[in-house]
């Protein structure tokens, strides 16, 4: 219940802070990432877990924007470096997930 209150507040707060630190583009990505988490917190767990299992690529793709927001907020690296790290990190996460799913299917 607490995440239903805190996540929307965090989405707004991080977007405002990212706007001040990195500009509107980073704030838009932050609003998307944290906003998506806030929306997902309102979905019933009994419906969310089967959906996540069935749509694991889309579920795992949320790691990219969240990694970007974390890097952009916590470090002073250039924005393009944060984007590159987030893209590579998301691709690695999805590749490992694919390997684990393939191994499990054998």
N, C-alpha and C positions, 0 to 999 in steps of 0.2 A: 504494500500500500504506500509506503514511503517513497518508492521510486516514481510513483505516479505524480507526486508533488515535486520531487527534487529534479527529475530529468527535464521537464519543461523549463524550470527555472535555470538549470545549468545550460540548456540550449541557448536561451536568451543571453545569459551572462557571458558564456564563452564567445558567442557571436559578437557581442559588443566589445569584449576585450580583444578579440582577433581583429576587428575593424580598426581599433586604435593602434594595434601593433603592426598589422600586415596589410590592411586595406580591405576593400570591399570584396575582392575575389576570395580571399581566405575566409572572410566572414561568411560568405555565401556557402562555401564548402562546409564550414563549421556548423552553420544553421541546418544544412541538409543532413549531415552526419548525426549530430545530437538530436535534431528534430525527429529523424527516423527512429532513433532509439526511444525517444519520448513517446512516439506513436505506438511503437511495438510494445511498450510497457502496459498499454491499455488492452492488448489482446490476451484472451484467456490462454493460459499455458497448455491446456489440453488440446487447443487448436494450433498453437504456435509450434510446438515440438514436432508434430507430424509434417507440418508445412516446411519447417527448417530441414528436416531429413529429406524430404522430397525435392527441395529446391536448394541444395547445398551450395551451388555455385553462386546464386544470387545472395544467399545468406553470408557466404564467405567474402563476397565482393564488398560488403560493408566495412571490411577491415581496412581497405585502402583509404577512404576518406577520413576514418577515425585516426589512422596512423599519420596522415598528413596534418590533421588538426593538432595532434599531440606534438609532432615535430615543429610545426610552425609556432605553436604556443610556447613550448619549453626551450627552444633553441634559437640562436641567432643566425642559423644557416640561411642562405638565399632561398627564396620561395621555390625556384625551379629545382634546387637540390632536394628540398622537402618533397616535391611532387615526384621526382625520380625515385627516391627511396620508398615512397608510399606505393608507387606502381610496381616496383620490383618486389617489395615485401608482400603485396597482395598477390602477385603472380606466384611467388614461392609458396605462400599459404595455400592457394588453390591447387598448385602442382602436388604438394604433399598430401592434401586432401584427396586428390584424384588417385595418387598411388596407394593410399591407405584403403580407399574404397575398392580399388582393383584387387588389392591383396586380399581383402575380406571376401570378395566375390569368388576367388579361386578355391 
